[in-house]
Amino acid sequence: MLFPPEILLAALAAFCAGFVDSIVGGGGLVQVPALFVLFPGLPVSSVIGTNRFASVMGTSVAAVQYARKVRIPWRVAITTGVGAGAMSFVGAKISSLMPAHVLKPIIVVLMAAIALYTFRQKTLGETDNVRFTNYLLLAVGFVIGCCTGFYNGFIGPGTGSLLVFSFVSIVGYSFLNASAISKVVNVVADVASLVFFITGNFIRYEIALPMMVCNMAGSFIGSRMALLRGSSFVRRVFLAIIALLILRFGYDVFIAGRIG
């Protein structure tokens, strides 16, 4: 059975998204715009639901790959995931009341500051140097989850990258370990939100299923490469994704806003 060209291109985008997302997050920068461009008649809710369905299994594949090689602090990851899942719902609700463009200039400045800080701190995230222990570590993880979860619900793109940066800069994990933890957090939060999209019939399965397979393949290759090359490689990919986020939001603020 031959797939239409649009679905084949969407599957290719899903492969690239899975590859990038498995290393340091940011797969939504590839997958969501591809769905909007290839299927312009698709409602926003269906785009988000289809994207979420296609990516959750890829994220799970990456989480399993990391779990086999990296010692993941499961209590921290799950606690963070619970906070992210809860606040993602809150962020989505508030986004319907306040337009996201109000925050986008702030996001541009924040991303630029993150990129500059990471670039200047050459040894940032090379090794683990965890600053908290026991219940304080869980509390910090929960707060990180709440903040990034709210951002995910309110704005969306780059949530995984912000998670990685938070675990590196605030907690003191290496980039590799932070990426591993963020995959578990993403799975917990995404599964919670996926229930809503499935029960609401927002998923276009004829598009989502081929994308899911390709996203899983990209996630497998990306996570294996991250494990082989270590934290310095993850750091470089992180800087590249942050640069793309700055361009994406910069376009929204300075170009699209003027056109609109």
PLY file of the C-alpha trace (Angstrom):
ply
format ascii 1.0
element vertex 260
property float x
property float y
property float z
element edge 259
property int vertex1
property int vertex2
end_header
0.00 0.00 0.00
1.43 3.35 -1.06
1.08 6.35 1.25
0.17 9.79 -0.13
3.16 12.16 -0.50
1.95 14.32 2.40
2.02 11.39 4.81
5.46 10.30 3.56
6.81 13.81 4.17
5.16 13.90 7.59
6.81 10.56 8.41
10.20 11.93 7.35
9.65 14.97 9.58
8.71 12.61 12.42
11.98 10.71 11.99
13.98 13.95 12.21
11.89 15.10 15.17
12.44 11.82 17.01
16.18 12.01 16.40
16.49 15.55 17.75
14.02 15.12 20.59
15.71 11.98 21.92
18.97 13.87 22.37
17.90 17.12 23.97
14.21 17.81 23.25
12.82 20.21 20.69
11.25 17.67 18.34
8.09 19.76 18.26
10.03 22.41 16.32
10.10 19.95 13.41
6.95 17.87 13.75
4.26 20.44 14.55
5.15 22.95 11.76
5.33 20.01 9.31
1.78 18.99 10.20
0.50 22.55 9.80
2.18 22.93 6.39
1.32 19.49 4.99
-2.26 19.39 6.30
-3.48 23.00 6.32
-7.11 21.97 6.76
-6.43 20.06 9.97
-7.84 21.71 13.13
-5.28 22.83 15.71
-6.56 20.29 18.23
-6.04 17.49 15.70
-2.53 18.73 14.89
-1.56 18.73 18.57
-3.24 15.37 19.23
-1.69 13.72 16.17
1.72 15.14 17.06
1.41 13.91 20.66
0.35 10.40 19.60
3.18 10.17 17.07
5.85 11.34 19.50
4.93 9.62 22.78
6.16 6.19 21.64
9.37 7.70 20.28
9.96 9.38 23.62
9.31 6.03 25.33
11.89 4.33 23.09
14.47 6.98 24.01
13.61 6.62 27.72
14.18 2.84 27.54
17.50 3.31 25.74
18.71 5.78 28.37
17.45 3.61 31.23
19.61 0.72 30.02
22.81 2.76 30.12
22.22 5.68 32.51
21.36 5.45 36.19
18.09 7.40 36.24
16.85 8.74 39.60
13.33 7.43 39.13
11.77 9.20 42.10
13.03 12.55 40.81
11.90 11.81 37.25
8.41 10.67 38.23
7.90 13.50 40.75
8.92 16.00 38.09
6.60 14.30 35.60
3.63 14.57 37.96
4.25 18.32 38.38
4.68 18.75 34.62
1.49 16.87 33.80
-0.62 18.83 36.28
0.67 22.27 35.31
0.55 21.52 31.60
-3.23 21.32 31.98
-3.26 24.63 33.88
-1.06 26.29 31.25
-3.37 25.13 28.47
-6.37 26.57 30.31
-4.70 29.94 30.90
-3.52 30.11 27.29
-7.18 30.27 26.26
-7.59 33.39 28.41
-4.34 35.23 27.65
-2.74 35.27 24.17
0.67 33.58 24.00
2.16 36.49 22.01
2.24 38.50 25.24
4.96 36.21 26.59
6.86 35.52 23.36
9.19 38.56 23.60
10.10 37.43 27.12
10.76 33.91 25.80
13.14 35.29 23.15
15.17 37.10 25.82
15.11 34.04 28.10
16.33 31.72 25.33
19.10 34.16 24.38
20.24 34.31 28.01
20.21 30.49 28.26
22.25 30.17 25.05
24.81 32.77 26.18
25.13 31.22 29.65
25.56 27.68 28.28
28.05 28.80 25.63
30.21 30.69 28.13
30.17 27.93 30.73
32.33 25.48 28.80
32.25 22.79 31.50
28.54 23.14 32.30
26.88 19.74 32.32
30.03 17.76 31.56
29.75 15.76 34.78
27.23 15.25 37.60
27.49 17.70 40.49
24.08 17.33 42.17
23.43 20.16 44.64
20.43 18.68 46.47
19.64 15.43 48.25
16.64 13.43 49.44
13.34 15.30 49.80
14.82 18.65 48.80
15.87 17.12 45.49
12.32 15.81 44.97
10.88 19.22 45.82
13.18 21.00 43.36
12.30 18.44 40.70
8.60 18.97 41.32
8.98 22.75 40.95
10.96 22.29 37.73
8.20 20.01 36.47
5.50 22.54 37.35
7.31 25.42 35.61
8.18 23.51 32.43
4.76 21.85 32.40
3.05 25.24 32.54
5.26 26.44 29.69
4.38 23.28 27.72
0.67 23.93 28.11
0.90 27.67 27.48
3.54 27.94 24.73
4.75 24.44 23.80
7.91 24.19 21.63
11.20 23.64 23.44
9.80 22.19 26.67
12.20 19.25 26.62
15.17 21.56 26.09
14.11 23.75 29.01
13.79 20.62 31.15
17.33 19.58 30.26
18.71 23.05 30.99
16.90 23.19 34.34
18.28 19.85 35.46
21.78 20.86 34.37
21.92 24.44 35.68
19.75 24.17 38.81
20.19 20.59 40.01
23.67 19.91 38.64
23.14 16.85 36.46
25.29 16.27 33.38
23.70 16.95 30.00
23.48 13.22 29.30
21.77 12.39 32.60
19.51 15.44 32.33
18.41 14.32 28.89
17.71 10.81 30.22
15.58 12.17 33.08
13.71 14.54 30.77
12.63 11.61 28.59
10.96 9.91 31.55
9.31 13.20 32.55
8.06 13.67 28.99
6.55 10.18 28.91
4.69 10.70 32.21
3.35 14.12 31.15
2.55 13.11 27.56
0.64 9.97 28.51
-1.53 12.03 30.87
-2.40 14.54 28.14
-2.78 11.83 25.47
-5.82 10.44 27.28
-7.61 13.73 26.56
-6.77 13.67 22.85
-7.79 10.01 22.43
-11.10 10.33 24.26
-11.86 13.55 22.38
-11.24 11.89 18.98
-8.67 14.53 18.07
-6.12 12.10 16.57
-5.89 11.39 12.83
-4.58 7.84 13.02
-3.92 7.48 9.29
-1.32 10.24 9.71
-0.23 9.51 13.27
0.61 5.80 12.90
3.22 6.13 10.09
4.65 9.15 11.92
4.84 7.17 15.16
6.88 4.38 13.54
9.34 6.86 12.02
9.53 8.90 15.23
10.44 5.73 17.13
13.19 4.95 14.60
14.61 8.46 14.89
14.46 8.31 18.69
16.29 5.00 18.76
19.13 6.29 16.59
19.34 9.66 18.37
19.42 8.22 21.88
22.06 5.66 20.87
24.21 8.44 19.41
23.82 10.54 22.57
24.86 7.58 24.73
27.88 6.87 22.53
29.10 10.47 22.29
28.24 11.68 25.81
27.46 15.02 27.41
29.63 17.21 25.17
27.65 16.04 22.12
24.33 16.63 23.90
25.53 20.12 24.88
26.26 21.01 21.24
22.86 19.77 20.08
21.25 21.69 22.95
22.84 24.96 21.79
21.65 24.29 18.23
18.07 23.69 19.39
18.09 26.82 21.57
19.28 28.81 18.53
16.35 27.42 16.51
13.96 28.34 19.31
15.29 31.92 19.32
14.76 32.11 15.54
11.29 30.59 15.82
10.03 32.96 18.52
11.97 35.87 17.06
10.09 35.37 13.80
6.77 35.31 15.65
7.61 38.51 17.53
9.35 40.64 14.91
8.10 39.34 11.52
4.76 37.55 11.82
3.48 40.17 14.26
4.10 42.99 11.76
2.57 41.02 8.89
-0.51 40.29 11.04
0 1
1 2
2 3
3 4
4 5
5 6
6 7
7 8
8 9
9 10
10 11
11 12
12 13
13 14
14 15
15 16
16 17
17 18
18 19
19 20
20 21
21 22
22 23
23 24
24 25
25 26
26 27
27 28
28 29
29 30
30 31
31 32
32 33
33 34
34 35
35 36
36 37
37 38
38 39
39 40
40 41
41 42
42 43
43 44
44 45
45 46
46 47
47 48
48 49
49 50
50 51
51 52
52 53
53 54
54 55
55 56
56 57
57 58
58 59
59 60
60 61
61 62
62 63
63 64
64 65
65 66
66 67
67 68
68 69
69 70
70 71
71 72
72 73
73 74
74 75
75 76
76 77
77 78
78 79
79 80
80 81
81 82
82 83
83 84
84 85
85 86
86 87
87 88
88 89
89 90
90 91
91 92
92 93
93 94
94 95
95 96
96 97
97 98
98 99
99 100
100 101
101 102
102 103
103 104
104 105
105 106
106 107
107 108
108 109
109 110
110 111
111 112
112 113
113 114
114 115
115 116
116 117
117 118
118 119
119 120
120 121
121 122
122 123
123 124
124 125
125 126
126 127
127 128
128 129
129 130
130 131
131 132
132 133
133 134
134 135
135 136
136 137
137 138
138 139
139 140
140 141
141 142
142 143
143 144
144 145
145 146
146 147
147 148
148 149
149 150
150 151
151 152
152 153
153 154
154 155
155 156
156 157
157 158
158 159
159 160
160 161
161 162
162 163
163 164
164 165
165 166
166 167
167 168
168 169
169 170
170 171
171 172
172 173
173 174
174 175
175 176
176 177
177 178
178 179
179 180
180 181
181 182
182 183
183 184
184 185
185 186
186 187
187 188
188 189
189 190
190 191
191 192
192 193
193 194
194 195
195 196
196 197
197 198
198 199
199 200
200 201
201 202
202 203
203 204
204 205
205 206
206 207
207 208
208 209
209 210
210 211
211 212
212 213
213 214
214 215
215 216
216 217
217 218
218 219
219 220
220 221
221 222
222 223
223 224
224 225
225 226
226 227
227 228
228 229
229 230
230 231
231 232
232 233
233 234
234 235
235 236
236 237
237 238
238 239
239 240
240 241
241 242
242 243
243 244
244 245
245 246
246 247
247 248
248 249
249 250
250 251
251 252
252 253
253 254
254 255
255 256
256 257
257 258
258 259
